[in-house]
C-alpha cells in the first residue's frame, strides 16, 4: 500500500472496545511511537501506560493536580474529559 492509499483509507474511531490490550502490543505501539520524527531531533517522548483497574485513581490524581495549578493562577490550557 502506498502512502497516498494509506491516507485515503484511514478512518477515525470514536467508540472503543473495553477489551484489555496485551502488554506486548502496547510495547510495540510505544516502540513505533518513539520512531516518529521530532523537531530538531529533540525526542520529547514521555509515555505513561495505566492499566484499567488503576485508571480512575490516576484520573483523580490528574484532576487534583490541574485544580491545584489553576488555583495558583497557572494557565493550563484546554482539557476535555470523555469520562
C-alpha positions as CSV (number, residue, x, y, z in Angstrom):
1,X,0.0,0.0,0.0
2,X,1.4,3.4,-0.9
3,X,1.4,6.4,1.4
4,X,-1.4,8.0,-0.5
5,X,-3.5,4.8,-0.4
6,X,-2.9,4.6,3.3
7,X,-4.0,8.3,3.9
8,X,-7.2,7.8,1.8
9,X,-8.1,4.5,3.6
10,X,-7.6,6.0,7.1
11,X,-10.6,6.4,9.4
12,X,-11.4,7.8,12.8
13,X,-12.6,5.6,15.6
14,X,-14.8,7.2,18.2
15,X,-16.0,4.1,20.0
16,X,-13.6,1.7,21.6
17,X,-13.8,-1.9,22.9
18,X,-13.2,-2.4,26.6
19,X,-11.0,-5.5,25.9
20,X,-7.6,-5.2,27.6
21,X,-4.7,-4.8,25.2
22,X,-1.8,-7.3,25.6
23,X,1.4,-5.8,27.1
24,X,3.3,-7.0,24.1
25,X,1.1,-5.0,21.7
26,X,1.4,-1.8,23.9
27,X,5.2,-2.2,23.8
28,X,5.1,-2.5,20.0
29,X,3.0,0.6,19.7
30,X,5.3,2.6,22.0
31,X,8.4,1.4,20.1
32,X,6.8,2.7,16.9
33,X,5.9,6.0,18.6
34,X,9.4,6.8,19.6
35,X,10.5,6.4,15.9
36,X,8.3,9.3,14.9
37,X,10.2,12.4,13.9
38,X,10.5,15.3,16.3
39,X,11.6,19.0,15.9
40,X,15.4,19.3,15.9
41,X,15.5,15.6,17.0
42,X,14.5,16.7,20.5
43,X,12.7,13.4,21.1
44,X,10.5,14.8,23.9
45,X,8.7,11.4,24.4
46,X,7.0,10.7,27.7
47,X,4.6,7.8,27.9
48,X,2.6,6.6,30.9
49,X,0.6,3.4,30.5
50,X,-2.1,2.9,33.1
51,X,-3.9,-0.4,33.4
52,X,-7.7,-0.3,33.5
53,X,-8.0,-1.1,37.2
54,X,-6.0,2.0,38.2
55,X,-7.4,4.3,35.5
56,X,-10.0,6.0,37.8
57,X,-7.3,6.5,40.5
58,X,-4.9,8.1,38.0
59,X,-7.6,10.4,36.6
60,X,-8.4,11.7,40.1
61,X,-4.8,12.5,40.7
62,X,-4.6,14.4,37.4
63,X,-7.8,16.3,38.2
64,X,-6.5,17.3,41.6
65,X,-3.1,18.4,40.1
66,X,-4.9,20.5,37.5
67,X,-7.2,22.1,40.1
68,X,-4.1,23.0,42.2
69,X,-2.4,24.6,39.3
70,X,-5.5,26.6,38.3
71,X,-5.8,27.7,42.0
72,X,-2.3,29.0,41.8
73,X,-3.2,31.0,38.7
74,X,-1.3,28.9,36.2
75,X,-2.7,28.7,32.7
76,X,-3.0,25.0,31.9
77,X,-4.7,25.2,28.5
78,X,-7.8,23.3,27.5
79,X,-8.6,19.9,28.9
80,X,-11.6,17.8,27.9
81,X,-12.6,14.6,29.8
82,X,-14.6,12.0,28.0
83,X,-15.1,10.0,31.2
